[in-house]
């Protein structure tokens, strides 16, 4: 399906930055372990504090972006991430890299991530017609998983050859190239209008959460996604400590363990559209949500050597395949049910809540891993994850599931997956 020249540039910008992001897969944790010799609590601190503070910094940016052109905001966020990340290899080369700087950079990157993703959703909603929404989402999802297949093993090899901050430099360059790609998309975006004063009001800050929590369609999706994503992510720091420490896996093996299963992401993203066509959005969401949570518990039983590496790959393949079906359908449904004049605030509120929840639980799981060991922390997350599908609605509510004409613009589109 043809999506146009402007979308082509946008897709190219997303592709290059996605590849850079996954070259630097889990880079802050890897730098903390290999360069700063951090333990489980410190790795969890890096993984939690940056996103948590970044989420707070991003709170006023949602309403601020709502009534501004989104492409310049996206370019500015790419440049901010590039500049922040470049400080890490500079400090490492001068022998001055420390945990404090790592935390500061992670805060800036987290705030810019949230702002970029909110702006991109609003921008895409004016770029593509409604009948191409799911196709665009599936294309971004496929690109995301392709980058995940290629990025982590290449990143692990680069770290092994050139040191732990090499991939951070590559990621910074990818954001610069993304900004150039967004510039090539070209003008044509009209400035959104708002009634009344241009001054930022307290009500604007809360509008995204108010809309999510009062929407019968979005509320269960919001809580399901919040809980499932957080519980999947909290296992990453203790798993990194376990694999790179006591189990003796090298950085390239660690990267390979998460890269090879991403072929399942390509499979899942291809299946999403035909499954929705045949069964509908809600049945696919419920099934994919239930299937993606049965795998992570097995990560608590990883052992050294090839059997352990294969076990991680199998479990991650299951999680990723199901998640790749879920994600484009979830992103499509969320955007379809968000009015034009609330997109940036709603997506910002969603991302901020996700970052803050994941950060808080990651810190808690870091403490749990320090007290009980990485395996216990991973197992606890896996057990709780099994209950998250219950948060989705069991029966469709036709009166509220179908978006009203007033809230559906003539040319909506879905945002690319969060990077």
N, C-alpha and C positions, 0 to 999 in steps of 0.2 A: 504494500500500500504506500503510495507516494504521499509524503507529508510536507513537501515544499523545500525551497532553497534555504529560507531563514531557519526552519527547523533543522536542516542539515548542518548549518553552522553551530546551532545550539547543541546538537547531538555530538558534533566533533569536539566542542569545548568540554562537554560532560565526559566524553570518552577519555580525553587526555588527562583530565584531573582525576578521574576514577582510577586510571592506571597508576598515576603518581601516588594516590592515596593507598592503594593496595601494595605498591612497592614498599611503602612505609607501614605495612600492616603491623598494628600493635607496637608502633615504634617507640612510644614513650615508655611502655613497660620494658621493652627490650633494652633501651638505653639505661633505664634504671637498674636492671639486673646486670648487664654486661659492663657498662661504663662506670656506674656509681655503686655497684655491688649491694644493691638494696635487697631487703628481705620481703616477706609477704605483706607485712603491714605497710611498708613504704611504697611497694608497688601498687597496693590498693589505694593508698593516699594519692598517688599520682593519677591513677585511673579515675578516682572519685572527685577529688577537689577541683581539678580543672573544669570538667563539665558542669559541676554544681555552681561554681562561681560564674562560669560563662553563661549558664542559664539565667542567673540573676541579672547579669549585665544585659542580656538580650530582652528582658521584659519590656522596657520602653521602646524597643526598636520595632516591634510588630505594629503598633498603632502609628508610629512615625512613618513606616514604610507604606502603610495602607493607601495614603493619598499622595504618593510620589511615584514617578516612573521607576519601574522595577529593574530594568536592564542596567542603568548606572549603579544601582545599589548592589547588584550581583557582581559587577566589575570591581567595585570598591571592596567588597568582601573577599574576592579572590586576591586582590593586591595586599589586603591586610594580612591574610593567611600566609602569603608568600614572604612578606617582610618579617613576620613573627618567627616563622620557621627558620629563616636564614640566620637568625641570631644563634641558633644552637650549634651548627657546625663551626661558626666563627668562635664561639666561646670554647668549644672543645679543642680547636686548633691552638688556642692561646692558653689552654690548661685551666680555664676558669669555669667550666661547666659544673653546675651544682643542682641540687634538687629544687631549690627555690626558683631558678630560672626555668627549669622544666615545668614546674607548676604554673608559672606566669604565662608561658607560651601556650600551654594546654588550655588555659582560661580564655585567651584571646581567640585561639582557633575554635573553641567550642561556641563562643558567642557569634563568631563569623559564620560557622556552620549553620546555626539556627537561622540567622538572618538571611543567608544565601538561600536556604531551602524554602523559607517562607516567601521570599521574593520570587523565586523561580516558579513556584506554584501559581502565584498570581499572574506572572508574565505569560506562562504557558496557557493559561485560561483564555487569553486574548489571541493566542497565536494559531490554535488548531480548532477545526470544527468538532462538534460534539460526537459525530459518528466515528472519529478517529482517536477518541480518548483512550480506550483500552489498548489499541494498537501501539500508541505512543508509550504508554506505561510498560507494556511488554517489551518494547524495544529498549527502553532504559534499563529494565530489569535484566535483559539478556546481556547488555553491555556491562552492567555491574558485575555479573557473575563471570563473564569472560575476563574482565580485569582481575577478578579474584583468582581465577585459574592461573593467570600468568604472573601476577604481581608478587605474592608472598614468596614463591621459590626463587624468583629472580632477586627479590629484596634480600632474602636470606643469603644468597650467594654473594651479593654485593657487600653485605655486612661482613661475611667471612673473609672477603678479599681486601676490603678497604676500611673497615671499622664500623662501629655502631651508628654513626650519624650520617652515613652516606645516603641512606634512603630518605632521610629527612630533607636533605638538599635536593634530591630528585623530586620529592613531593612539592617543595617550594617552587621549583621551575615549572612543574605541571600547572600550578595555580596561575602563574604568569601567562603560560600559553592558553589557559582557559579564558583569562581576561581578554586576550587578543582575539580568541574565537568569538566571544560574546560581542566584542566591538564590531566584528565582521557581520554579525546578524543584521546590523543596520537599524536605522531609526524607523519610526512609524508607530511607536507606542504613544498613545495620548495620555496626558496627565489626568489622573483620577480627580474627580471633583467631590467636595464635601460641603454639606450645608453648615452654616454657622461659622464659628471661629476656627482659625487654623491652629490655635493653641492646643497643645496636648493636655487632655483631661484625664482625671483618675478613672472615669468611666470607660475611656478608651482602652486603658490597660487591662481591664477585666472583661471586656466584651468577648474576646475569644473564648475564655473559660465559660462565661455565661451561656454563650451559644452552644458550646459542646454539651454542657451539663443539662441543658433544657431540651436538647434534641433527642427524641426517642430513637432515631437512627444512629446518631453518632456516639451517644453516651456509652452503650455497651461495647461498641467497637473501640472506643477510647480506653476503657478500663482493661479490656482484654489485651490490647496492644501494649499498654503501659506495663502490666504485670508480666506478660510473656517475654517481652524484649528485655526487661530488667533482669529477670531470673536466668535468661540465657546468657546475658553479658556478665553477670557477677561471677560466673565460673571461669571467665577468661584469665584474670590475674592469677588465681591459685593454680590453674592449669599451666600457665606459662612458668610459674615458679617450679611446679612439679616436673614438667618436661625438660626445662633448661637446667634444672638443678639436680635433684636426686636421681632422676631417671636417665640423665646424661645425654639427652638428644641435642644435636647441634642446631644452630640457627636455621640452616637450610632444611634440616629435617622437620623442624617446628613449622617453618613456612610451608613445606610440602604437605604436611598433615592437614593444613587448612585450605591448600590450593587445589589439590587433585579432586576433593569432593565437590568443588564448585562446578564441575561438569554437571552435577545435579541441578545447579541453578539454571543452566542453559536448558535442561530438559523441562524443569518446572515452568520457566517463563514461556516456553513454547506451548505448554499444555493449558495455561491459564485461560486464554481466550476461547478455545474450543470447549473447555469444560463449562465456562460461564454460558456460552451459547446453548449448550445442551441442558444444563441443570439449573442455571440461574446463580445470581451473586451469593445470596445467603447460604444455600446448601454447600457451595464450594468453599466459602469462608469458614463455615462450621467444620467441614471435613478436614480442610487443610490445617486449621487451628488445632484440631484434635491430634492429627497425625504428626505434626511437627514437634510436639512436646514429649513424645514417648522415647526419644533417643538420648537426650543429654545425661540422664541418670547413669548410663553405661560408662561415661567418662571417668567416673570415680574408680573404675577397675582397670585403668590403663597400667601396663607393665613395661619394663624396659625392652629395647630391641625391636626387631621387625614385627613380632606379634602385637606389641603395644602400638606401634605406628599404624599398622593395618586396622586395629580396632578404632583408633581415633578417626581414620579416614572413613570407615564404614558408618560410624555414628554421625559424623559431620555430613556425609552424603545424604543420609536420611533427613536430618534437620534442614539442610539447605534445599533439597528438592521440594519439600513441603512448604518451606518459607517462600520459595520462588513462585509457587502457585498462589500463595496467600497474598504476597506483597502488592502485585499490580492490581488485583481485585480490590484489596483494601484501600489502596491509594485512589483508585477510580471512584469507589463508593464514597469515600470521604470528600473528594472534590465535587462530585455531582450534587452533594447535599449541603454545600456551603455557598451562600450567596456571594455575588461579586464583591460587594462592599464590606465583606467580613473575611475574605480569604487570607490576607496577610496576618491579621490578628488571630484567626482561628489556627492557622498552621504554626504561627509562632507559639501560641499557648500550648498546642499539642507537643511541639518539639521541646519547649522549656520543661513541660511536665515530664516528658520522657527522659530528658537529660538529668533533671533533678532527682527523679525516682531511681534511675539507674545509678547515679552517683551516690545517693544515700545508701542504697542496698549494697553497692560495691564496697563502700567503707565498712559497713557492718559485716560483710562477708570476709573482708580482709582481717578484721578482728577475730572472726570465727576461725579463719584459717590459721591465724597465729596461735590461738588457744587450743585448737583441736587437730590441726593439720589440714593440708590442702584437700585430701581425699574426702574428709568429712564435710567440708564446706561445699565441694562440688556435688556430693550426694544430697545434701540438704536442699540445694537449689533445684536439683532434678526432681526430688519428691514434690516440692511445692509447685513446680511447673506443671505437674500432671493435672492440677485443679483449675488451671487458667481457662480452658475451653468452656467451663461452666458460666463464665462471665458474658459470653455471647448470647443473643436472644435465641430461644428455642423455636419459636414460631414467627414467621414474618407478620408484620403489622401493616397491612396494605394501605391503611389510611395515612400512615406516617412514613412508610418506606418509599413511596413514590414522590419525588421532588415536585413541588408546585411550579407552575410556569413562571411565577414571579421570582423564584430563586434560581432558575436555570437560564443562564445567558445564552445568546445565540451561538457562541463559539467557545465552549469550555474545553479545557484539556487538563491532563493530570501532571503533577510535578514529577521530576525524576526521583528515583529512590534516594533517601538520605545517605550522604556519604560520611 
